Amino acid sequence: MKKIFKKPIIGIVGRPDINKDEDLIISVGENYRKAVIKKGGLPLLILPPQDIKYEQFRPRDTVRLTDEEKKDLITMINMCDGIIMPGGHKWYQYDEFICNYAIDHNIPLLGICMGMQLMGKIDNIKSNLMGDTTFKNDTSLNHHQKEQQYVHKVNIDKDSFLGKIIRKDMIEVNSRHNYHIKSANLFKVVAYSEDGLIEAIELPSNNFALGIQWHPEKMIEYDENADKIFEEFINKTKNQE
């Protein structure tokens, strides 16, 4: 009997937003969807299960997830072979639950921009640390630039998982963020920008748990390093037990 090879299903976590008609929406950037398809995956939008108009509340003011809502999220997560935590401007409890579950169950996880900062928050929680985990950018380099192919350099630990993916110790990246993390605990810091901000973290104990501060999904059509990151991520999602 001929073996059928299925494409891995990649869950992309939806972000609350408001469209131009002032309608509340849950959306995902097109570049994430296209990057997954380009590298052979099937994108699946993961939607929050709560009956909440998220954009009308600050994250700390929203009601907590019920046990049933957590089970609903687990059902959606378990449909996926890998998870992408995309960028955005704020995250909610459902984001933290998904990220934490993926880490605990060794589900390949790629956090991008705010998604990496969220991984830093989960890192602090698992390390029993309190206080802020994200901080306003405080260097002379402008890290929030639109429509720029390359903005600054990133120095990479050549012995890290990221270093082995890219096979370079310095690359150029785009940049579109106002906040950053200042440290990591269980995670390992594996890349810095030229002005000293953390640009990538990874969890060596997991099959694939990588957070990066730049946006490779926006670079995949012209940058080989971005292509390598998504290719390795998709490869790691295949044949998950």
C-alpha positions as CSV (number, residue, x, y, z in Angstrom):
1,M,0.0,0.0,0.0
2,K,1.4,3.4,-1.0
3,K,2.3,5.6,2.0
4,I,0.6,8.9,2.1
5,F,2.7,11.8,3.4
6,K,0.5,14.5,4.9
7,K,1.6,18.1,5.1
8,P,2.2,19.3,8.7
9,I,-0.6,21.5,10.1
10,I,0.8,24.8,11.5
11,G,-1.3,26.6,14.0
12,I,-1.0,30.4,13.8
13,V,-2.4,32.2,16.8
14,G,-4.9,34.9,15.9
15,R,-4.4,38.5,17.1
16,P,-7.3,40.8,18.2
17,D,-7.5,44.0,16.1
18,I,-9.8,46.6,14.7
19,N,-10.3,47.0,10.9
20,K,-10.8,50.2,9.0
21,D,-14.6,50.0,9.5
22,E,-14.0,49.9,13.3
23,D,-15.1,46.3,13.4
24,L,-13.5,44.0,16.0
25,I,-11.6,41.2,14.3
26,I,-9.2,38.3,15.0
27,S,-6.6,38.2,12.3
28,V,-3.3,36.9,11.1
29,G,-0.8,38.6,8.8
30,E,-0.7,37.3,5.3
31,N,3.1,36.8,5.4
32,Y,2.8,34.2,8.1
33,R,0.3,32.2,6.1
34,K,2.3,32.5,2.9
35,A,5.6,31.5,4.6
36,V,4.0,28.3,5.9
37,I,2.6,27.4,2.5
38,K,5.9,28.2,0.8
39,K,7.7,25.7,3.0
40,G,5.2,22.9,2.7
41,G,2.9,23.4,5.7
42,L,-0.9,23.9,6.0
43,P,-1.7,27.1,8.0
44,L,-4.5,26.8,10.5
45,L,-5.8,29.9,12.4
46,I,-6.1,29.3,16.2
47,L,-8.9,31.4,17.6
48,P,-9.5,32.2,21.2
49,P,-12.5,30.4,22.7
50,Q,-13.8,33.1,25.1
51,D,-16.8,35.2,24.4
52,I,-14.9,38.5,24.7
53,K,-14.4,41.6,22.6
54,Y,-10.7,41.6,23.3
55,E,-9.9,45.0,21.8
56,Q,-12.2,46.7,24.3
57,F,-10.2,45.4,27.3
58,R,-6.7,45.6,28.5
59,P,-5.3,42.1,28.9
60,R,-5.1,42.2,32.7
61,D,-8.8,43.3,32.8
62,T,-10.2,40.3,30.8
63,V,-11.8,37.4,32.6
64,R,-9.7,34.3,33.1
65,L,-10.0,31.2,31.0
66,T,-12.4,28.6,32.4
67,D,-11.4,24.9,32.5
68,E,-13.7,24.2,29.5
69,E,-12.1,27.0,27.5
70,K,-8.6,25.6,28.3
71,K,-9.8,22.2,27.1
72,D,-11.1,23.8,23.9
73,L,-7.7,25.4,23.3
74,I,-6.0,22.1,23.9
75,T,-8.2,20.5,21.3
76,M,-7.2,23.1,18.8
77,I,-3.5,22.9,19.7
78,N,-3.5,19.1,19.4
79,M,-4.7,19.4,15.8
80,C,-1.4,21.1,15.0
81,D,2.1,19.8,14.3
82,G,3.6,23.1,15.1
83,I,2.7,26.5,16.5
84,I,3.6,30.1,15.4
85,M,3.2,32.9,18.0
86,P,3.1,35.9,15.7
87,G,3.9,39.6,16.3
88,G,1.3,42.0,17.6
89,H,0.8,44.9,20.1
90,K,-0.5,43.0,23.1
91,W,-1.2,39.4,24.3
92,Y,-3.9,37.8,26.4
93,Q,-4.2,34.8,28.7
94,Y,-5.1,32.5,25.8
95,D,-1.7,33.4,24.1
96,E,0.1,32.5,27.3
97,F,-1.8,29.2,27.7
98,I,-1.0,28.2,24.1
99,C,2.7,29.1,24.4
100,N,3.1,27.4,27.7
101,Y,1.3,24.2,26.5
102,A,3.4,24.0,23.4
103,I,6.6,24.3,25.5
104,D,5.4,21.7,28.0
105,H,4.4,19.2,25.4
106,N,7.4,19.7,23.1
107,I,5.4,21.0,20.2
108,P,7.6,22.8,17.7
109,L,7.2,26.5,18.5
110,L,8.3,29.6,16.6
111,G,7.8,33.0,18.3
112,I,8.2,36.1,16.2
113,C,8.6,39.7,17.6
114,M,6.0,40.0,20.3
115,G,5.7,36.2,20.1
116,M,9.4,36.0,21.3
117,Q,8.6,38.5,24.1
118,L,5.7,36.2,25.1
119,M,8.1,33.3,25.3
120,G,10.2,35.4,27.6
121,K,7.2,35.9,29.8
122,I,6.5,32.2,30.0
123,D,10.2,31.7,30.8
124,N,9.9,34.0,33.8
125,I,6.8,32.3,35.0
126,K,8.5,28.9,34.8
127,S,11.4,30.3,36.7
128,N,9.1,31.7,39.4
129,L,10.2,35.2,38.8
130,M,8.0,38.3,39.2
131,G,7.9,41.7,37.6
132,D,8.0,43.1,34.0
133,T,9.6,41.0,31.3
134,T,9.3,43.4,28.4
135,F,10.8,46.9,28.3
136,K,10.7,49.9,26.0
137,N,13.6,50.1,23.6
138,D,16.2,52.3,25.1
139,T,19.1,52.4,22.6
140,S,20.0,54.9,19.8
141,L,19.2,52.4,17.1
142,N,15.6,52.7,15.7
143,H,14.2,49.2,16.0
144,H,10.7,50.1,14.6
145,Q,11.0,50.8,10.9
146,K,8.5,50.0,8.2
147,E,9.1,48.7,4.7
148,Q,12.8,48.2,5.3
149,Q,14.5,45.1,4.0
150,Y,17.5,45.4,6.2
151,V,17.8,47.7,9.3
152,H,20.5,46.4,11.5
153,K,23.0,43.5,12.1
154,V,22.4,40.5,14.5
155,N,25.2,38.6,16.0
156,I,24.4,34.9,16.5
157,D,26.0,32.3,18.8
158,K,27.4,29.9,16.2
159,D,27.1,26.9,18.5
160,S,23.3,27.5,19.1
161,F,20.5,25.8,17.3
162,L,19.8,29.0,15.4
163,G,23.5,29.3,14.5
164,K,23.4,25.8,13.1
165,I,20.3,26.6,11.1
166,I,21.7,29.7,9.5
167,R,25.4,28.7,9.6
168,K,26.5,32.3,10.0
169,D,27.5,34.3,13.1
170,M,26.2,37.6,11.7
171,I,23.2,38.5,9.6
172,E,21.2,41.6,8.6
173,V,17.5,41.7,9.5
174,N,14.5,43.9,9.4
175,S,13.1,45.4,12.6
176,R,9.6,46.5,13.7
177,H,9.3,46.5,17.5
178,N,9.1,49.0,20.4
179,Y,9.8,46.6,23.2
180,H,12.4,43.9,24.0
181,I,13.3,41.4,26.7
182,K,16.3,42.0,28.9
183,S,17.2,38.5,30.0
184,A,16.3,34.8,29.8
185,N,16.4,32.0,32.4
186,L,15.5,28.5,31.2
187,F,15.8,29.7,27.6
188,K,19.2,30.5,26.2
189,V,20.0,33.9,24.6
190,V,21.5,33.1,21.3
191,A,21.6,36.4,19.4
192,Y,22.0,40.1,20.0
193,S,21.6,43.2,17.8
194,E,24.6,45.4,17.2
195,D,23.3,47.8,20.0
196,G,23.0,45.0,22.5
197,L,19.3,44.1,22.5
198,I,18.3,40.4,22.7
199,E,17.3,39.2,19.2
200,A,16.8,35.4,19.7
201,I,16.2,32.9,22.4
202,E,15.8,29.1,22.3
203,L,15.1,26.2,24.6
204,P,17.8,23.6,24.1
205,S,15.8,20.8,25.8
206,N,12.9,21.0,23.2
207,N,12.8,19.7,19.7
208,F,12.2,23.3,18.4
209,A,11.4,26.3,20.6
210,L,12.8,29.4,19.0
211,G,12.0,33.0,19.5
212,I,13.3,35.7,17.2
213,Q,12.8,39.5,17.5
214,W,12.8,40.3,13.8
215,H,10.2,39.3,11.1
216,P,11.5,36.5,8.8
217,E,8.0,36.0,7.4
218,K,8.4,39.4,5.7
219,M,11.8,38.4,4.3
220,I,11.3,34.9,3.1
221,E,11.0,35.9,-0.6
222,Y,14.4,37.6,-0.7
223,D,16.5,36.5,2.3
224,E,18.0,33.0,2.5
225,N,18.3,33.1,6.3
226,A,14.6,33.7,6.7
227,D,14.0,30.8,4.3
228,K,16.2,28.6,6.4
229,I,14.4,29.4,9.6
230,F,11.0,28.5,8.2
231,E,12.3,25.4,6.4
232,E,13.8,24.0,9.6
233,F,10.7,24.8,11.6
234,I,8.5,23.0,9.1
235,N,10.9,20.1,9.0
236,K,10.8,19.8,12.8
237,T,6.9,19.6,12.7
238,K,6.9,16.5,10.5
239,N,6.4,13.1,12.0
240,Q,5.5,14.4,15.4
241,E,4.4,11.7,17.9
